[in-house]
Amino acid sequence: MDRLHNEDIGIIWARHYPKRAERASSMSLCLTLAMIIRLRARSMTQYSDWPNKLPHVLADTRIPKEEFTAVEMIHANPLRLAQPSSERSIRAGLLK
């Protein structure tokens, strides 16, 4: 199997990120790509600190940091997937 290049990751992300709320397969794919991006950033040797690594890989893939962060938040809190967006809005208002 050939290695998945950063440009290919960006193309796949662009196709599936908008569909992630409606299709579990798209969300799963975005989560997998986010893990690949994070691993590639960690393995970079030309930068010594993490804050420089992740933006570099995101720039190579042409994935907006905001989109990556949104998927990472789902990965960190998978229960957010189970709540309808209206319920999340109500809960957010109650927590203020």
Secondary structure, 3 states (H helix, E strand, C coil): CCCCCHHHHHHHHHHHHHHCCCCHHHHHHHHHHHHHHHHHHHHCCCCCCHHHHHHHHHHHHCCCHHHHHHHHHHHHCCHHHHCCHHHHHHHHHHHC
